[in-house]
Amino acid sequence: MLAPVMPWRALAAMTDQDARALVAYLRSLKPVRNKVPGPFGPSEKPTTFVMKIVPPEGAPMAKP
């Protein structure tokens, strides 16, 4: 795997207690105020790395 989008193997073993502790930690952090770049239009050049994941041709579409 070159660039896993989500570390699902590590998260798959997370217990409910682990998840609650993670949520509690994230809620304890102070908000950060900064400008987030993007989104970019078709004629604009991104200022950061963009990884586009495209399903193989003929792959079934995911249901919403």
N, C-alpha and C positions, 0 to 999 in steps of 0.2 A: 504494500500500500504506500503510495507516494504522499498523499495528503488527505487523510481521513477527515471528513467534515465533522464528524462527531465521534468521540471516543466511546462508542457504544459497548465495547467489551468491558471497559472499566465501569461504566454506568449500569450495566445489566446486573451486576452483583450488589448494587447499592440497596441497603435495607431501608425500610420506612424511617427508622431512627436516623440513618445517615442523611436521607433526603430532608427530614425536618431540621437537622442541624445545619445543613447547607443553606436552607431557606432562612433560618434564623440569622446566620452569619451575613448573608447578602442583605437582609433587611437592616442590619446594624450599621452598614456602611453609609457614609454621607454621600449625597448625590454629587455628581461631577458635572460642572457646567463647561461645556466646550462645543465648538462648532464641528458638526459631523459632515464630512464631504459627501457630495453626491445627492441624489442619484444623477447619473449622467445621461444626456441625450445621445441619439445615434451619431450626431456629428461632433460630439465633444470627446476629448481624450481623457480617460481616467487619470487621476493623479496618484492612485494607489494600485496595487496588484489586484486584478480581478480574475477569479477562476470560474469559468462557466462549465457547468456539468450538463451534458446533453445525453439523453437516453439513446441507446442504439436504435437504428432504423427498424421499424416494425415492432418495437416494444409496446406492450399495452399501456394505455394511459391510466394514471392513478385516479381513483374516484375521490372527489372532494368530500 
